[in-house]
Every structure is written in structure tokens, then in C-alpha cells.
Amino acid sequence: MFLNDPETVVTLLREAVGYQLPDYTEALLSSSEFTDSKPRVYTGDGTVLLRNGADKVLGVVVEQQMKWDPEKLWTWPVYLTTARCQLKCPSVVLMLCPSDQLADRYSGPIHLGNTGDVVTPLVVGPSNTPTVVDPEKARALPELAVLSARAHGDHEPRSLTALTEALDSVCSDRRAFYYDYVLGGLCEAARKNLEDLMAVGTYEWQSDFARKYVGLGREEGREEGREEEAVRSVLSLLTERGIPLTGAARQRIETCNDLDTLRTWIIRSATARHVDDLFD
């Protein structure tokens, strides 16, 4: 999601992990490929560069980690030092985790060998994800509102109300993905709360998203309609990210009729480096 709005990364650094940001005038995407030699290329999920005028002031290597992978303890120092070398500015690693348990496991310094030589990722889990309840802030930072709703929606209904404002402020090709991303992380009661918010006409939508997408939940064929929309979300996201689709993979996605599986694939498709990463 930060690929759609680099300012989301800035807000997470400031509000989630308390990072002291340098003065900057713009945040923009940078290369996420960290090549230290010809035989091997390391690729992160994305990199955000902060500039202050013409000066580069901070590089942020962003990683979304869905499960424990000890290999990351070896590759993150490579990402960090290579990004620092390429960008010629101070750099940090910011990691997003779907659970506090996983965030805790990844927190802490990575010791490089010599005393005092460490790399410490800045880790964001649900508990330190900023809570967005203000409608204006949700419209200004919709990606942050999406992260907030998924992290806090089970116990903070105002974050779901803010999410509806955020969804109404983004372009149509992102709405279904964001909605499914949040819905897949909520408990049953919070899911129903979000569905009700979007279906009862509480908000005057600027588009037909609620009627076209969420409204399917009030008609016969509810699950079938959502499955079709989820399939489209997976395929469109993979296509947008330039991930090649084999015929077998496309068929597997298009014939899947399990909504929970499709929601998992939507989340994975945001960071997958190969289509097979969806199915692992």
C-alpha cells in the first residue's frame, strides 16, 4: 500500500516507531533492487526516499513480512547497506507485520559480528499501528486508514467508520483490494459492522463502489459475487505489479471458490515476487 502513497511510510516512522525524521520536502519511491554483485540480486518490497529540496536525507527500505523467515536476518543488512550506498544518505529498514507476535520476534538488533556493529529494523505490528478515526485524516492518508482499520477494527469501530471515508477517496482499482485486505483481518462481529456501515446508506458515496461491491452482500449469490470480485483483485494486482502469470496459476486463481483463500492471495499478491508465492 505504501507504493500508492509514500507519505504513509513517513507517518509510520513518526507515529508508530517514534523515529526522529530529518527535515524533508518530499517523499518519493526509489529502487527496491539491491544488487551487490552480478551473480545475485536482492529485491525488497519497496524503498521510499525523503528529500529536502535537492538533498537526499533518508532512505527507507520497506518490507512486509507475513511469516517468520530467518533468512531475513541475513538479507536485511544487505538491503540496508546497499540502499545506503546507492542513495548516498542515511537509511533504515521499516518492517510491517500482521501480528504483534511476529513483530516481537523480528524486533531487536541483528548482530553483524564486531562488537557494536548491529542493524535494528524498525518494526510495526498492530499494537503500534497509528489509529485513524478522524474522517479528514482518513481521506488525506487512505493507506494509513486501511492499516489502522485492519489493526484496530475489532475493538475500535471508529477506525472502520474512518475506513469508509478512505475508500471513498481512492481510485476505483484500489478500493476492492483495500476492502478485502481489511475484511480478511477482522473478527466476525467487526466484519458485520463494516458491511453494515457500507450497505445501509450511511454515507453518500461519490461512486457506485458500495452498491457494486459491498451491496452484493445483501443479495442472493453473496459469496459468489465476492469471490468473483476477489479473483479480479488478485489478477489485477499481480498484473499491475508486473508478476508473470502462468496458465496453470491463472486457472487456479480463477477457479478458486473459497473466499478466505482468495483474501489470503490478495494480501500475498501485494508483496509476491513470483506467482508461486501466493500458494506457499
Secondary structure in CASP SS format (residue, H / E / C, confidence):
PFRMAT SS
TARGET T0000
AUTHOR 0000-0000-0000
METHOD secondary structure of the structure
MODEL  1
M C 1.00
F C 1.00
L C 1.00
N C 1.00
D C 1.00
P C 1.00
E H 1.00
T H 1.00
V H 1.00
V H 1.00
T H 1.00
L H 1.00
L H 1.00
R H 1.00
E H 1.00
A H 1.00
V C 1.00
G C 1.00
Y C 1.00
Q C 1.00
L C 1.00
P C 1.00
D C 1.00
Y C 1.00
T C 1.00
E E 1.00
A E 1.00
L E 1.00
L E 1.00
S E 1.00
S C 1.00
S C 1.00
E E 1.00
F E 1.00
T E 1.00
D E 1.00
S E 1.00
K C 1.00
P C 1.00
R E 1.00
V E 1.00
Y E 1.00
T E 1.00
G C 1.00
D C 1.00
G E 1.00
T E 1.00
V E 1.00
L E 1.00
L E 1.00
R E 1.00
N E 1.00
G C 1.00
A C 1.00
D E 1.00
K E 1.00
V E 1.00
L E 1.00
G E 1.00
V E 1.00
V E 1.00
V E 1.00
E E 1.00
Q E 1.00
Q C 1.00
M C 1.00
K C 1.00
W C 1.00
D C 1.00
P C 1.00
E C 1.00
K H 1.00
L H 1.00
W H 1.00
T H 1.00
W H 1.00
P H 1.00
V H 1.00
Y H 1.00
L H 1.00
T H 1.00
T H 1.00
A H 1.00
R H 1.00
C H 1.00
Q H 1.00
L H 1.00
K C 1.00
C C 1.00
P C 1.00
S E 1.00
V E 1.00
V E 1.00
L E 1.00
M E 1.00
L E 1.00
C C 1.00
P C 1.00
S C 1.00
D H 1.00
Q H 1.00
L H 1.00
A H 1.00
D H 1.00
R H 1.00
Y H 1.00
S C 1.00
G C 1.00
P C 1.00
I E 1.00
H E 1.00
L C 1.00
G C 1.00
N C 1.00
T C 1.00
G C 1.00
D C 1.00
V E 1.00
V E 1.00
T C 1.00
P C 1.00
L E 1.00
V E 1.00
V E 1.00
G C 1.00
P H 1.00
S H 1.00
N H 1.00
T C 1.00
P C 1.00
T C 1.00
V C 1.00
V C 1.00
D C 1.00
P H 1.00
E H 1.00
K H 1.00
A H 1.00
R H 1.00
A H 1.00
L C 1.00
P H 1.00
E H 1.00
L H 1.00
A H 1.00
V H 1.00
L H 1.00
S H 1.00
A H 1.00
R H 1.00
A H 1.00
H H 1.00
G C 1.00
D C 1.00
H C 1.00
E C 1.00
P H 1.00
R H 1.00
S H 1.00
L H 1.00
T H 1.00
A H 1.00
L H 1.00
T H 1.00
E H 1.00
A H 1.00
L H 1.00
D C 1.00
S C 1.00
V C 1.00
C C 1.00
S H 1.00
D H 1.00
R H 1.00
R H 1.00
A H 1.00
F H 1.00
Y H 1.00
Y H 1.00
D H 1.00
Y H 1.00
V H 1.00
L H 1.00
G C 1.00
G C 1.00
L C 1.00
C C 1.00
E H 1.00
A H 1.00
A H 1.00
R H 1.00
K H 1.00
N H 1.00
L H 1.00
E H 1.00
D H 1.00
L H 1.00
M H 1.00
A H 1.00
V C 1.00
G C 1.00
T C 1.00
Y C 1.00
E C 1.00
W C 1.00
Q C 1.00
S C 1.00
D C 1.00
F H 1.00
A H 1.00
R H 1.00
K H 1.00
Y C 1.00
V H 1.00
G H 1.00
L H 1.00
G H 1.00
R H 1.00
E C 1.00
E C 1.00
G C 1.00
R H 1.00
E H 1.00
E H 1.00
G H 1.00
R H 1.00
E H 1.00
E H 1.00
E H 1.00
A H 1.00
V H 1.00
R H 1.00
S H 1.00
V H 1.00
L H 1.00
S H 1.00
L H 1.00
L H 1.00
T H 1.00
E H 1.00
R C 1.00
G C 1.00
I C 1.00
P C 1.00
L C 1.00
T C 1.00
G H 1.00
A H 1.00
A H 1.00
R H 1.00
Q H 1.00
R H 1.00
I H 1.00
E H 1.00
T C 1.00
C C 1.00
N C 1.00
D C 1.00
L H 1.00
D H 1.00
T H 1.00
L H 1.00
R H 1.00
T H 1.00
W H 1.00
I H 1.00
I H 1.00
R H 1.00
S H 1.00
A C 1.00
T C 1.00
A C 1.00
R C 1.00
H C 1.00
V H 1.00
D H 1.00
D H 1.00
L H 1.00
F C 1.00
D C 1.00
END
